[in-house]
Amino acid sequence: MSSTYQFQDPPGLQIDTITDEQAGIRLQVNRHGAEPISIARRGADGKWTGFLYRDGDTSIPAEGWKNHSTLMGFFIHRLKDERSLYRGKVIRGATHSFLRHKDFEPPSVDAAAGSLLYRMGPGQYGPEEYPFKVQMNLTYALVMAGEHPELLVTFEFENLEPELPVHVSFGLHPGFGLTSLAEAQVILPPGKYIRHLAPGNFLSGETVKIEHPGGPMPFDKADLPGSFLLELADVPEAIFTVEDPAGHRRTTLDYHEAPYITIWSDGHDFVCVEPCWGLPDHQQQRPFEEKEGLQEIAPGKVLTRSFSIRPAIL
């Protein structure tokens, strides 16, 4: 693939755009939060079709969810009372932690590879955001999977502590735009799932085992505002699909490296299907290092995890 890069700075924004004209795929990222704000495909008529909620729209809506595809980490979802202790050190953070609120430096651009690389490391976050030395490298790349263009997202975390293992949790919170939530479908692959119940957004400790034969999600859309946190206990082919028949859009999600997904919507015409490497706090809060689903990185080692988003016009 060979791509072109463009930078735009409308008032209050800094937007990086990478486009592969031949493959007909385009990505736009807001440096605030390193958040993808548009994933688009070009149709046979030459027009671009967006796949994210409010795709490319940087205005603030009057109501409902205000984001497009929130970056989550170094700890995801909520901390109880927005505070925790990590090896006795105070950390503070609200919904989805601190990465979403950071203004990232200009990315490293590789037009030949169709990639944008954003970095966050020591000196760019404070001790109450995360008390240890970890370097995050986040790459968004437009790639070909066979004949199909897709967005490959890769998280790389390097533990710079010489003696201590560190713990991270992270993910992406993409909202896929729909013509109608009522008519759209989220297709789950067959397998064994464990739902972690989280009334009020914090884990109760209760779980429900689900054996799904494959097909539409077995959840009422009216309950989506409460979130469905699913552990992929035994899902051999972790390929999820968002079908928007009225909008002639299909989004295929390869989440085979993710241990959890979250399905959520606030009732507007979008649905989030989020790959997660970690879960929220329990209602009875544990120390941060005992938080469920944390990823541990040994001293001097690197943790790398990826997933892909494949948008298609039908």
Buried (B, 14 or more C-beta within 10 A) or exposed (E): BEBEBEEEEEEEEBBBBBBBEEBBBBBBBBBBBBBBBBBBBBEEEEEBBBBBBBBBBBEEEEEEBEBBBBBBBBBBBBBBEEBBBBEEEEBBBEBBBBBBEBEBEEBEBBBEBBBBBBBBEEEBBEEEBBBBBBBBBBBBBBBBEEEBBBBBBBBBBBBBBEEEEBBBBBBBBBBBBBBEBEEBBBBBBEBBBBBBBBEEBBBEEEBEEBEBEEEEBEBEBEEBEBBBBBBBBEBEEBBBBBBBBEBEBBBBBBBBBBBBBBBBBBEBBBBBBBBBBBBBBBBEBBEBBEBBBBBEBEEEEEBEBBBBBBBBBE
